[in-house]
Amino acid sequence: MFRIAEQIAIREGCSAIVTGDAIGQKASQTLENIAATDCVLKKFAALRPLVGMNKLQIEKYAKLIGTYEISIRPGVSSCGVPTNNPSTNAKRLKLEEIEKVLNLESMIKRAVDNARVVTV
């Protein structure tokens, strides 16, 4: 997702990538996983303004800025990738090993080409 976000950020002239990560909100949102996923960013910093907030605080802000209805659509909060066994301690080398068997360039291009930018 960060590779896709970075390409879109370049295309749109952005200065950073902002995520909705909040430590512990989901089993996979751990410091280890954040560090492992941040390593793919080459040109941008990932900002996480919600990182220490709880679910109710996040929902309050989502309603305030008009993104709550989008966030509760099926598949949005999980990025459409359901799992029964989320990794809580991702390792960068293991991620790189897994990625070697994927056609990342094609996947990224398809996602960027089909992305829809929504101004909030």
C-alpha positions as CSV (number, residue, x, y, z in Angstrom):
1,M,0.0,0.0,0.0
2,F,2.8,2.4,0.8
3,R,4.4,1.8,-2.7
4,I,1.0,2.7,-4.3
5,A,0.5,5.7,-2.0
6,E,4.0,7.0,-2.8
7,Q,3.3,6.9,-6.5
8,I,0.0,8.7,-6.1
9,A,1.7,11.2,-3.8
10,I,4.3,12.0,-6.5
11,R,1.6,12.3,-9.2
12,E,-0.6,14.6,-7.0
13,G,2.3,16.8,-5.7
14,C,2.0,15.8,-2.1
15,S,4.5,16.4,0.7
16,A,3.8,13.4,2.9
17,I,1.7,10.2,3.3
18,V,-0.9,10.3,6.1
19,T,-2.2,7.0,7.5
20,G,-4.9,6.1,10.0
21,D,-2.7,3.7,12.0
22,A,-3.4,3.6,15.7
23,I,-1.3,1.4,17.8
24,G,-3.3,-1.6,19.0
25,Q,-6.5,-0.7,17.1
26,K,-6.0,-3.9,15.1
27,A,-3.8,-6.9,16.0
28,S,-1.5,-6.0,13.1
29,Q,-0.9,-2.4,14.2
30,T,2.2,-2.8,16.3
31,L,5.4,-0.8,16.4
32,E,7.3,-3.7,14.8
33,N,4.9,-3.8,11.8
34,I,5.0,-0.1,11.3
35,A,8.8,-0.2,11.2
36,A,8.7,-3.1,8.8
37,T,6.3,-1.4,6.4
38,D,7.8,2.1,6.5
39,C,11.0,0.8,5.0
40,V,9.6,0.8,1.5
41,L,9.0,4.5,1.5
42,K,11.8,6.2,-0.5
43,K,10.6,9.8,-1.0
44,F,8.0,10.5,1.7
45,A,7.5,10.3,5.4
46,A,4.4,8.5,6.8
47,L,2.6,10.7,9.2
48,R,0.2,9.0,11.8
49,P,-1.8,11.7,13.5
50,L,-4.1,9.1,15.1
51,V,-1.4,6.8,16.4
52,G,-2.3,7.3,20.1
53,M,-6.0,7.7,19.9
54,N,-8.7,5.2,20.8
55,K,-11.5,4.1,18.5
56,L,-14.1,6.6,19.8
57,Q,-11.7,9.5,19.4
58,I,-10.9,8.4,15.8
59,E,-14.6,8.0,15.0
60,K,-15.3,11.5,16.3
61,Y,-12.6,13.0,14.0
62,A,-13.8,10.9,11.0
63,K,-17.3,12.3,11.4
64,L,-16.0,15.8,11.8
65,I,-14.0,15.7,8.5
66,G,-16.6,13.6,6.6
67,T,-14.7,10.3,6.2
68,Y,-16.7,8.2,8.7
69,E,-19.2,6.9,6.2
70,I,-16.4,5.9,3.8
71,S,-14.5,4.1,6.6
72,I,-17.4,1.9,7.6
73,R,-18.0,0.5,4.1
74,P,-17.4,-3.3,3.9
75,G,-13.7,-4.0,3.2
76,V,-12.4,-0.5,3.7
77,S,-11.0,-0.9,7.3
78,S,-9.3,-4.1,6.4
79,C,-8.2,-3.0,2.9
80,G,-10.2,-5.9,1.6
81,V,-7.7,-8.5,2.8
82,P,-9.3,-10.6,5.5
83,T,-7.1,-12.7,7.7
84,N,-7.6,-14.9,10.7
85,N,-4.0,-14.9,11.8
86,P,-2.5,-11.3,11.4
87,S,1.2,-10.9,11.8
88,T,2.1,-8.8,14.9
89,N,5.9,-8.9,14.5
90,A,6.7,-8.5,10.8
91,K,10.4,-8.7,9.9
92,R,11.7,-6.7,6.9
93,L,13.8,-9.5,5.5
94,K,10.8,-11.9,5.6
95,L,8.6,-9.3,3.8
96,E,11.3,-8.9,1.1
97,E,11.4,-12.7,0.7
98,I,7.7,-12.8,0.2
99,E,7.7,-9.9,-2.2
100,K,10.2,-11.6,-4.5
101,V,7.5,-14.0,-5.8
102,L,5.1,-11.2,-6.5
103,N,4.9,-9.1,-9.7
104,L,5.0,-5.9,-7.6
105,E,5.6,-3.5,-10.5
106,S,2.5,-4.7,-12.4
107,M,0.4,-4.7,-9.2
108,I,1.5,-1.2,-8.3
109,K,0.9,0.1,-11.8
110,R,-2.6,-1.4,-11.9
111,A,-3.5,0.1,-8.5
112,V,-2.2,3.5,-9.4
113,D,-3.8,3.6,-12.8
114,N,-7.2,2.7,-11.2
115,A,-6.9,4.9,-8.1
116,R,-9.5,7.6,-7.5
117,V,-8.3,10.6,-5.6
118,V,-10.9,12.0,-3.2
119,T,-10.5,15.5,-1.8
120,V,-11.7,15.7,1.8
